[in-house]
Amino acid sequence: MELTKTDWRPDSWKQKPVSQQINYGDEQALNSVIGQLRQLPPLVSATEVDNLKSQIALAQQGKHFILQGGDCAESFADCNADSISQKVRLLVNLSLLLSNKIDKPISRIGRIAGQYAKPRSQLMETKLDETFHSYRGDLVNSIHFSESARTPDPERMLQGYSYASLTLNYIRSMLESDLDQLLQLDKETQALAQLKQSAKLHQSLCQFQQMAQLFQRFYGSKAMNKGLMEFFTSHEALHLHYEEALTRQDKDGNWYNLSTHFPWVGMRTANPDSAHIEYLRGIANPVAIKVGPQMQPQQLLALCKLLNPNNEAGRLTLIHRFGHQQIARKLPALIQAVESANHKVLWCCDPMHGNGQLAANGIKTRDFQHIQSELEQAIAIHQNSDSILGGLHLEMTAEAVMECVGSSYQISAQELNKSYTSLVDPRLNISQAFELIDNLDISIQKTSPKSQLIP
């Protein structure tokens, strides 16, 4: 089934209003970089993209589950073996715990190998008496606060491509390694225990090695490892010059974004008439939009029709992120509207982004109890609406950090400045991520009866 329309081109987004636009001073330099990117090999394959789409289709039926997670914003400096290995091993181990909890196969999608651009509410930032461009991610400028560092530089797109390629190559090599190497979390666990001597690591993390050893014995062959450890990538399709340059046409005329398997757009760019939606509607990848408190049912229906006009299974994911105080008021009406219109979507819960807050000391944080509350409410709302929650989206890290308050690890607001390494938003540490999954109520995560009616 054709997804594209005759009036779509990879650059047709330029005819639409562009929010969060990057303003480069040198147009010639920008065009030179775009030209170079167009000549570079794709980072992922169309076959891999189609494989993920088929797994998302299964998750829509309640036969599969999607776990998406990683850093809020990737740093070029994190393109090293230890950092990449930590991210992959955390997502793999957490997916096994989740699979054991809900008794379903899990597809792992990392926020990795491309999550280098970030939207910002304020495009300029002032400190003391100096005002420069806000940090927009390493794909655009540097986190350092100076005029030269914050000036958008198109050459960074070539650096981003290079770091994404190196990251993907290392991930692929990891997936060819022995299973027991992927299931090792000892160093991360010890580092977190040493960070705060009085902290209590959640029991699920402490006990996981025993379960991991069972998985290793059961899936011991290399042939089984390949299927078990399949890994996909995702990032926010924010920087449209970069996304367009890595969009390629296959022999059947379908256009794929081959910078990633799974691009999404955030709330700031999810207007039906926006350049970002215009770009997404023409590519054959599975795509996602973030759905927040301001989203109205008619707007959501318009987005569903634009992004999935043929109502193709596996094509569209709706990642809802309301915050624990608003989800009960906002989500049911949106589910009802989508279900009544018979749109095929994957519902995914992001309990992170709606629960941001500033601590008294001015540091951005999230309360673990609020995150857990939103996830619990999401599960109950979907069950009561006879719809299927088929995905979970987390910002998390295997680094020894204290960025989100609360949990069994008992992080206080006063401790946030002791080990806070996120470039933008706070992440769950490894103990908190395991605790969140371990606290899931299994009884309402089983396949919905409605899913049995879907062929």
N, C-alpha and C positions, 0 to 999 in steps of 0.2 A: 504493500500500500504506500502510495506516495505521500510523504509528509510535507514536501515543499510545495510552494505555489509558483506559478509562472512569473509573478512579479517580485520574487525574492532573489536576492543575490547576497553573497557574503558581506558586501559593503552597503546593502540597502538600509542598514541601521543609520547611516549618515543622514538620511532624509527625515529622521525622527528626532524629537527633543532628547538631548543627552544630558542626564544628570550625572553628578560625580565625574564630570569630564576632567581629563588631565590636560592642562594647557602647557604645551611645549613652546618655548620661545623660537626655536629653530625648526621651521617646517621642513626644510631640506634634509636636516639630520634625521628627523622623524621618518620621512619617506625612505631614506636610505636604509634605516634599520628594518622597516617593514619589508622592503624588497629583499633584504638578506634573510629574514625569517621565512619568507615564502619559499626560499630555495632549500631550506633545511629539511631533513627527514622528519616525518611525523614521530611524535613521542609514544603514542599508543596505536593499536591497530583497530580497524573497523570491526574485525572479528571479535576482539575483546569487548568492544562497545556493545555489539549485538548480544553477546553472551550475558553481559550485565543486564541488558534490557529484558532478556528472557527470565532472569532470576527475579527482577523487580516484578514482573508479571505474576510469578508464583507467589511472591510476598503479598500482592494485592488479593490473592485468593486465600491467604492465611496458611499457605503451605510452606512458606519460607519467611525469613525475617532479615531485615537490613540493619546493620550496625555501621554507622558513619561516625568517625571521630578523629581527633587530632588537635593540632595547635590552632589558636585563633588566627595567628599570622605566622607564616614560616619566615625564617631568616636565612639569607645566603650563608651566614656563618655556621648554621646548623647542618650544612651539607657535608657531613663527615660520618664515618662508619659508626661511631658510638651513638650519635644522635639518631640517625636513621634506624639503626637496629633497635634502639629503645622504643621508638614510635611503632614500628612494625610488631615487635614482640608484645607490647601492651595491647594493641588491637587484636592480635591473634589470640592471646590468652583470655582477654575479656570476652571475645566471641565464643570461646569454648565454654566458659562459665555460663554465658547467656544461653547457649544452645542446650546445655545440661538443665538449665532452669525451666525453659519453655518447651523443650523437646521438639525443636525444629532446626533445620539447617540454617546456617547464618552466612550471609554475604558480607564481607568486610570491605568497607570503602574508607580509605584514609583521606583526611584533609592534608594532602601531601603532594610534593612534586608539582607545585604550581600555585599554592595558596600564598602568593607573594604580593597581592594587591588588596587594599582594605578601603571600604567607604568610610567617610568621616562626616559627622554632623557639621563641623566647622572646617572650612577649607583653609583657614589661616589660623595660626597659633601665636599667642603673645606670651612672652615671659619677660618680666621686668619691663624694660622699655623697648624690647625688640620684637618685631613681628615677622614671621616667615611662614612659608607653606606648611600645612600640617603634614605629619608623616602619613604617607599613603601606601605604605608597604615597600619592601625592598625592590619590587619591580619598577617603582617610580622614583623614590628618593631614599635618603638615609634617615635613620632614627636620630642621629646626632643633631643638636639644635644649633645650626649655623646657616648662613645664607647659602653657601656653596653646597652643603649637605642636603638641604631641603629643596633646592632647585630641581624640578623634574628633569631627568636625564634619559632620553630614549635609548641610549646604549645599555641601560639596565635591563631592557627587554631581552637583549642578546645574552646577558649574564643569567637572567632568569631561565631562559631556555636551556642554557648549559648546565645550570645547577639542577633543573628538573630532569634532564637527561641522565646526569650522573646519579641522581637519587633513584630513578626508575631502574637503572642498570644494577644498582646495588640491591634493591629490593628483589629483583628477579634472581640475582645470585643467592640471596638468602633463602628464597623459596625452593631452591634446588638443594639446599643443605639438609642435614639430618634434622628430623623433627625435634629431637631433644634440645638442639640449640635454639630453636624458636620458642621453646617452652620454658626457658630459663629466665626467672625474674629475681634471682637471689641477690644480685648486686643492687638492684633498684630497691628491693625490700630493705636491705641492710642500710642503704643510704638514707632512706626515709626514717628508719628507726633511730639512726644516729642524729638526724636533724633535730629531733625533739625527744630528749631522753624519757620524758614522762608520758609521751604519746602512746596510745594504744592502737596498734595496727588492727584493721578489721580481721576477724577470724577467717573470712572467706579467702583473703589474701594469704594468710598464714597456712591455710590448709590446701591451697590450690595445687601445690607441688605434687601431692598425692594423687589428685585427680589427673594432673598432667601426665604423670607416669602411666596411669591407666590408658589414657588416650594414646600414648606412645606405643604401648604394647599392642593395642588393638589396631592402630593404624601404622604399623611398623614398616611397611614396605614403601619403597620410593614411589611406586605407582599410586598408592593411596595418598601419599603425602602431597602429590601434585594437585589432586582434586580437593583435598582438605584445606590446603593453604592458599587457595586462589585469593588474589588481592587486587582490588581496584582503587583508582585514585579519583579525587574530586577537587574542585576549587570553585570559588565564586567567579563567574564570568563577568568581571567588573571592567577590566581594561580591554575595550572592544578592539582597539588596534592590534593588540597581541592575539586575541581570540580569532579575529578575522584572518590574520596572517598564517595561522596554523589550521585553517579550515580547508579541507581537501575534498575533491569530488571522486567518487568511485566509478567503476566502469558502467554501472547502472544509472549514473546521473545523480546519485544521492550525495548530499554534502554532509561531511562529518567534521566535528571539532576534534582534531586528533592531538590536542594538547593535554587532554584528560578524558577519562571515560564518562564522567558525570558532572557536567557544569550546572551551576544553579545561579539564581539572582536573588538578591536580598530585598527587604521591604522598601528601601529607598529607591529602587530601580524597577519595581514590579508594577508599574502603571501600564495598562493595556496599550497605550499609545507611545510607550517609551522606546528608545533605541535598543535597550537591552532585551526587551520582549520581542522586538522585531528581529533581532539577531537569533534568539533562541528558537523562534518559530520555524526557521528554515533548516536547522541541522537535524540529523537523524539520530543523534545521541538521545538516551534518556535524559530528561532535564527536570529541574526542580525549581520551585519558587518558595520563598519564605512567606508565611502567612501570619500576620500580626494583628494586634487589637484594632487597627484602623481599617482592616479589610472588610468590605461589605459583601453580602452574598452576590449581588449582581456583578460587582467587580470581579469576584472570584470566578463566577460562571463565564464571564467574558474572557478571562485569562485561560480557563480550561478550553474554551472553544478555539481561541487563537493558537494555543500551544499544542493542542491535540485534536485537530479538526476531524480526523478519521477515527477518533476514540479508540486508539490502539492500546492494547494492554502493554504495560511496562514503560510507556512513553513518559508519563507525567507523575511527578511526586510533589505532594503538598507538605511542606515542613512547617508545622504550626509551632509558634513561639509567642505565647501570650503573657506569661508570668503567672505565678500561682494564684494571684488575686483576681485575675480576669478570665482565666480559661473556662470556668464554669458558665460565665455569662456570654462568652463570645463563640466558643467552638460549636456547641450544638446546632445553632442556626446555619452555620457554614456546612456542617456535615449534612444536614437535612437538604439544603439547597443542591449540593453536589449529588447526593443520592437520588433526589427527585428528578434531576436532569439526566440521570444514568451515565454520568461521566465516569470513566474508568481511571481511577487515581490510586496511588499509594499514599496513605496517610502516615506521616512520620512525625514523631514528637521531638522537638528541641526544647528541653526544659532549662536550657542555659541562658539564652539571650534575653528572655523577658524578665529575668530575675537579677539583673545588675543593680548594684547600689554603691553608694559612697560611704565608706566607714568614717567615723568621726575625725580620723586623721587625714581624710581626703583621698585615701587609696581606694581604687575600684575593687570591688569584691562581689561575691555571690554567697548566699547562705545555703549550705547543704540541705537544710530542712525545706527551704523553698523549692529547690531543685527537685527533691524527692516528692514533695507535695504536688508539684505540677505534673510529674510523670504519673503518679498514682491517680490523679484526677483524670488525666488523659485516657488511661486504661479504662477507668470506670465509664467515662463519657462515651467512648467508642462502643463499649459493651452495651450500654443502655440505648445507644442509637442504632444498634444492629449493624455497625460498620466494623471494619478491621483496622486496627493499629498495626501496621506492618513494618515500622522502622523506628529507630532511635538515633538521635544526632547529639553527640557530646563534644565539648571542648575539654581535653584532658591531656595529661603528660605523664611520662614515666620518670621525669626529673623529680628530685627531692625538693618539692616546693610547698609553700604555704600561701595560697592565693584565694581559696574559698574558705570561708569560716564555717565552723561547726563540724559535725560528723563524729564518729567514734575517735578520730584522731584529735579532736578538740582544739581546733585552731581558733584563736581569739583575734579580734580586730587589732589588738596591740602587737601581734606577732607578724602581721602582714608584711612589714618591711624587712623581715629577717631573711626570707628566701622567696623573692618575687621576681621571676625572670620573664614573664610574658611580655611581649612587645606591645600588646593592646589590652586584651581582656583576660580576666582570671580563669584558670583552668582547674579542674579536679585533679588532685594527685592520685597516685595509683591506689592507695588505700581507700580513698573516697569513691573512686570509680568502681572498685570491686564491691564496696558496701552498697552503692546504689543498685547495682545489678542483683546482688544477693538478697536485697530487701524486697524485690519484686514479688507480688502476690501471684503465684503460679496459676491459681484457679481461674483468674480472669485473663490469662495470657494464652490459654488454649485456643485452638481454631474455632472461630465463630460458626454456629450451625449454618448461617447464611452462605458461608464459603463453600459448603458441600454442594450447593446448587449450581456453582459455577463450573462449567466443563473445562 
